[in-house]
Amino acid sequence: LIRKQLTDRARDFNIILDDVAITELSFGREYAAAVESKQVAQQEAQRAAFVVDKAKQERQQKIVQAEGEALAAAMLGDAISKNPGYLKLRKLRASTNIAKTVSQSQNRVYLNASTLMLNINDKHYDEAINTLKK
């Protein structure tokens, strides 16, 4: 379109145009500002969508984690009620971990046996076992 218009206009002055090339093209300030504001708006919309998606994922993660913790608590309660020895086993494992941590520490810690063993020699344990046996 530009080539045809220039060729027609030059012909009026007996000039023959062989080729027309646009070497520089610039847009008005208003157009450039509009394009830039559109890009900024798109980036802000994408950022907002990302924040919403992230919040949804975090919410779902918390729900799944809470469900898992509730199930674990129910299973632990079930195991303890069916077998009081399970709680004693857990205490033994915990005391083993505590002893390992204390032994590897540079600090010197003095614990009496009942503290380290987390009261494993509990009379309530023996009573619970006797109740289950009956």
C-alpha positions in Angstrom: 0.0 0.0 0.0 2.8 2.4 0.9 4.8 1.4 -2.1 1.9 2.0 -4.5 1.2 5.4 -3.0 4.8 6.5 -3.2 5.2 5.1 -6.8 2.0 6.9 -7.9 3.1 10.2 -6.3 6.6 10.0 -7.7 5.3 9.4 -11.2 3.6 12.8 -11.1 7.1 14.3 -11.0 8.5 11.9 -13.6 10.4 9.8 -11.1 10.5 6.1 -11.3 10.8 4.2 -8.0 12.4 0.8 -8.3 12.0 -0.3 -4.7 10.7 1.1 -1.4 12.1 0.0 1.9 11.1 1.2 5.4 14.2 1.6 7.4 12.8 3.2 10.5 9.4 2.9 12.1 8.4 4.4 15.4 5.1 4.5 17.2 3.6 7.5 19.0 4.1 7.9 22.7 0.5 7.1 23.4 0.6 3.8 21.5 3.9 2.8 23.2 2.4 3.7 26.7 -0.7 1.7 25.9 1.3 -1.4 24.8 3.5 -1.1 28.0 0.5 -0.7 30.3 -1.1 -3.7 28.6 2.0 -5.8 29.2 2.1 -4.7 32.9 -1.5 -5.5 33.3 -1.0 -9.0 31.9 2.0 -9.6 34.1 0.0 -8.5 37.2 -2.9 -10.8 36.2 -0.4 -13.7 35.8 1.1 -12.9 39.2 -2.3 -12.8 40.8 -3.3 -16.1 39.2 0.0 -17.6 40.5 -0.7 -16.4 44.0 -4.2 -17.8 43.9 -2.9 -21.2 42.6 -0.2 -21.3 45.3 -2.8 -20.5 48.0 -5.0 -23.3 46.7 -2.1 -25.8 46.7 -1.0 -24.8 50.2 -4.6 -25.2 51.4 -4.8 -28.7 49.8 -1.5 -29.6 51.3 -2.6 -28.6 54.8 -5.8 -30.6 54.4 -3.9 -33.7 53.3 -1.4 -33.3 56.1 -4.2 -32.9 58.7 -6.0 -35.9 57.4 -2.8 -37.9 57.6 -2.1 -36.7 61.2 -5.6 -37.6 62.2 -5.3 -41.1 60.7 -1.9 -41.6 62.4 -3.3 -40.5 65.7 -6.2 -42.9 65.4 -3.9 -45.7 64.4 -1.6 -44.9 67.3 -4.6 -44.8 69.8 -5.8 -48.1 68.4 -2.4 -49.8 68.7 -2.0 -48.5 72.3 -5.5 -49.6 73.4 -5.0 -53.1 71.9 -1.5 -53.6 73.1 0.0 -51.5 75.9 3.4 -52.9 75.0 3.4 -50.8 71.9 3.7 -47.7 74.0 6.6 -49.2 75.9 8.3 -50.0 72.6 7.8 -46.4 71.5 9.3 -45.2 74.8 12.3 -47.6 74.3 12.9 -46.2 70.8 12.7 -42.6 72.1 15.1 -43.3 74.9 17.5 -44.9 72.4 17.4 -41.8 70.3 17.9 -39.6 73.3 20.9 -41.6 74.5 22.4 -41.5 71.0 22.0 -37.7 70.8 23.3 -37.1 74.2 26.3 -39.3 73.7 27.3 -37.6 70.4 26.9 -34.1 71.9 30.0 -32.1 72.9 28.1 -30.9 76.0 28.1 -33.0 79.2 24.6 -33.9 80.3 23.8 -35.8 83.5 20.5 -37.7 83.5 19.3 -40.2 86.0 18.1 -43.6 84.7 14.4 -42.8 85.1 14.6 -39.7 83.0 16.5 -41.4 80.3 14.2 -44.4 80.2 11.1 -42.2 80.2 9.6 -44.1 83.1 9.4 -47.4 81.2 9.3 -49.3 84.5 5.8 -47.9 85.0 3.4 -49.8 87.3 0.4 -48.7 85.1 1.9 -50.7 82.3 1.9 -53.9 84.3 -1.7 -53.3 85.4 -2.8 -52.7 81.8 -1.1 -56.0 80.7 -2.8 -57.9 83.5 -6.2 -56.4 82.5 -5.8 -57.4 78.9 -4.8 -61.0 79.9 -8.0 -61.4 81.8 
